[in-house]
């Protein structure tokens, strides 16, 4: 009885054990590894974890990071140890946990780097990253600094759309970035916008409508945008609005105002701002190197380099050390004036101060030497630049190629270009376009075409300038059909033809006496508002070449009626046409009309009229016309004067004798 009872009890225990065994399954290897890592992480046993690093899988790592997302120091230490051997980027969730931890520890640069890596190397969109960031927050209250960092990552990668999509998505979720993120976004927008900052003002108004208040950095951006649009008075009004709001301006505020004044050549205003910085800022701000650099640049742009150099001396007297940019500005100013000796003197002073001229300084002087025809001097300076281990940039290469071409050394330019291409020193169409342009201008269109083909071989994509140059070359050669084929290529590669391209085709059509087709093209362009005075002048010249005087005069009157800019080229086309028809008196009357409209004749007007009158008029009439033009400010063409006017003056003189 007792034995049977004992056997029954054993049976119940066995059944119970079997039942429990079904509930607790044997853990797999990954689960054991996960728990082992967690236990050792809690005890900070990093040596043991280093031994397990080879066993860490892409499925275990995200779980570990997620487990410790509330322990920033553990997360960062683990990230630093495993990132060298494992690709943490494989898991977006892991990266987002690490990013949040970095931001919470104020390690913004590393967080920014990791975000950019996710977008560049893994191809994640900003919104995809944002979604996972929101899902992995350790607390119910997300840190806006994480969102600010994401916006900054987008702007640093040049993605305006990405940055704005993050701001908008957060707003729809009831979350907001800080004013710092808006400032970062607006700063990016104002820098990439053209001279008219339309997008900047749109987004700025949107920001204000959401209840944000401007800080000093926001006001600085507003001042910068207004100065960029040459609205100095409005910028100064914003400055006073800052003061009324109780926001103290910083040195950047004043530097932008000084630069804005220099931009529109208001040097007196710029100087007053510099002299009154302390008073206007309540004693908080003093001029710095950037302030003086803006002032020096302003004077140099106006050709007053000597005055600019006085401010260099003033800088040194006040204890400020000039930098490379200060000297580079003065070198550029003297070079533009053709004062190379002074430019070299400034370079020497720069070196004496312990500053090494950079590529900008060398580029400036090399360019001027080529302009003056000193090819040997320019080449020698380029060699000196390389010997001093100052790497020539794409502008150096372009200046060298353009300088050789300008001085008739196109073969040397082609050889140099071949050399830099073989060394992979050119990454875009920039330097190619210079050579293509000179080859087209020298009527060597075949060589230009071969150069374009070599671009494709090298994996370089021609840009709109390349295509436009080829079109212009074919049109000037009279090969309008080939020009149209290149135009078709532009459309195929989905590039937008610009006005220069259309004007080149129009010029080709007019010179090929296809003025009717040109007329249709102009009407099409007017429908898209893609036309300018060159468009109309080209068509006007086409009418004159075709002998369609009525249409030429109708177009001229229409241009004046519709207030399309009529310039000296417009009048020169008609004056030349009148002269060819023998209507010299009408041509002279057009000159009078031209002057009454505030448009002054140039040397082309002078040459056209003097040459025509020389054939049909007396010596007295030719000299009288010469005097008339000179009294109205025309600089006579030297060759025309020597070959036509001067002999007539001598003829009159001999007659009087």
Steps between C-alpha positions, in 0.01 A plus 500: 500500500775738598704401194209557266438838656868590456489395134190712441672803652805454277274482199333830596839663540609376159183631332543833677863525394400419146237775509748754633753399235254596233466846656877565537669421172877479477640851415679528166860618453402858408288539813783370720744739329262796548454428870873444551580835338238680710627347825860594420405850385323564832818396680718699253705190406634647176784248459251214488291691247806563280549121488137460386525770226549243223178326610287815488241474223296769330189365672652507853655848487173697452346313795796583724500871409122512552535334842747763620354806325440661843871462591687746276852420621451127437357565153787731398768267638344203321469698176866604509612140563290326235490764223860427403425134423125498434288713267263670741345671197333171407229569757316831480347440844845452655630818336203703622554382859869592474415839345258584781759400758768712334271803492399452864870496588547817287719306257339681206779463243502119520120489486508727195762281332296183563183659358682608184649153463149350514384732222810471280613139539170330580270724300247559778279804452475759780138399563595131535762593760252729678238223521741257669631776730144559622447127555819448699484790746568374852258750657159637412650844445728503193807723507467781244881513469481167313261654247720810473796276420303321226404834341866607512611171340260568211622856444866396512424245227328774297151353539263793555202275427616240753545758775159655438329159484634422851371834635158447340465137610579591860244780492228259385600270790462787747877530544722794414864565425669785686573848366859378449383244241294766322804729496711221354239433233455869414877547485523220244212646294639856493844374394371288207238753381580747223533873559124516569433291813138401423511160670670645807222752557230236444646262761583782742135616499388140551733466800361817660143383437572193719579725794879495493687809624814623325832489680823678405586234241157532334538878479848455353353281226231760424765773476713276277204431267415871471864592432514223238203670332686835529237636745738664744246744647259215579788306658583796726131520600515133604808583706304760697211253538752264664597767749135577583439127557776500758726278288864607510665488154828315465801565278343288223206744487732794438716308253193424289394865502853615408515243220151603383609864478816403310292284265315809372813721516371703798847526648417803715222301672731199541768718660250665737382156611857392574577820690179477710489126574570547872235771546230320297555173689508658844869418533453126441656479153832609349608459134682175422704369205185425298376860549821642358513240222152608385610864498826426314312288245250782443770756423695257281189422292468874431867519399603692814759241599726755665218594741441129561866460595468782752243291685748213501738728689217604734423134573857436605505815717187382687664166573316293241709260293409505127432156352557352155165635379603858591812481287327303222243782466772763462694284251182464295433874518848595375493228234167625361657844463797347316735597785686169523802648674275611786327161500838324539596749776186401696587133445845560646350681802269206548786251507692722744200472735537121488199445273524274195322619182221256411359393163275809489801735517691303236193478274453878516858582396521222237178628342635856483830386346308323224283808443818703448636233264779381731462127428848412630442692825165327556644154432794572732263604780295182450821295537589696816154424639547125448854507645360657820250211526200726443257286305358667188118491510253485213520878463880483466467244220232706326697827529808327357308347208311822426818707524684275253205511258466878530866540409480267201650188663199274453710187435682548831161549668376172352816319616462640851132402504585145392753479785256608775227272363734199508584584862127522584539863608180611327164381624252694287451678168645832623848489343374307194256782426782756481685302231181414311412870494842602360497219243157611380609864485805400295265315260645161597161345566624146427758516780233639733273207413783253571555663840131455584523132402806457725290627790259208460793257481632638832158476662451878511155631417480812278297779660272761343802727438670223297191445287437873463859561385476224238167636374649849470804356319289312246276804444798728437633239256166508320415140589155565647389137452781370724417771756139376511629142551699615805185675624316167470779340708434756775134400509588126503725534806226704671696823536312827468626718212567852623463834327860494374427176312183638343669826401783304332251295295310817417820667379580197285152504345519871423843473335379205292218724372245281681352809660143367473594200718683736735183711526299193608765410759487851652122479532535164675760645738277798579231253603737364767641845596844365403634790297709815540633794300755269329211287370334801340826648372584169333162490325536868407838423342340206319238728346774742390711220345190378312423854383163507679514866593129529590520211745824636644346842569177343635701287743706804608184702573342201675806463723473863606122477547521184714786653698739223405850630573632669188878541516789627285511165318138549385582842355829381349315225307258754350773760436709241318194395296423863405860559396499190277188635330679832447265683741779681683281791611245261653784322679622833644145579615491165682814606689314813618200286610739265675654785703161647596404156638802509730690238298843617391673399175806277529804435282294262279252781428793727422674252268177411314409861427850628425576208265172547314532879473857470375370330185238758409575825681760774492799521731334788690186290570707206625701723737181677611343161588816404687485820707127453566553147636804589710318795660231254611747284686580235238849351512598466132628167376875552457532310173204685341639834608849429362386358165200724423460812717862612538572489122183710447616753759836524321317532169300797631818650641686470167200653327513800731870542437 
